[in-house]
Amino acid sequence: MSKKSNTSKRYTPEFKRDAVALVYSSGKTVTEVARDIGVSPEGLRNWVNRDKTDRGQGPAGALTTAEREELARLRRKVREMEQTIEVLGKATAFFANHKTK
């Protein structure tokens, strides 16, 4: 009996792009292409769906890769700003407290 690894394989963006292109150009199903290149059908289907969204052919309201990256960047920036505001608030309270003494 073989054990399955708990770690998933990581594929390069170039590999994913080529795999998606193969789905479009081969006339085969996603499952057939996935079997041919040794990836999971679910993973390849996700790559194809992401590509369609990036081309503007995805479901209404779906974020493109660029939009998802921008959203993540903005969320990090908001967290950093919230931390800065918290520190400044504590510093203001500290100095206000010590100034009146």
Residue pairs with C-beta under 8 A, 6 or more apart in sequence:
9 39
11 19
11 39
16 47
17 51
19 33
19 37
19 39
19 44
19 47
20 44
20 47
20 48
20 51
22 28
22 33
22 36
22 37
23 30
23 33
23 44
23 48
26 32
26 33
28 36
30 41
30 44
30 45
30 48
31 41
33 44
34 40
34 41
34 43
34 44
34 45
35 41
37 44
49 58
50 65
52 58
53 59
53 62
53 63
53 64
53 65
54 64
54 65
54 66
56 64
58 64
63 71
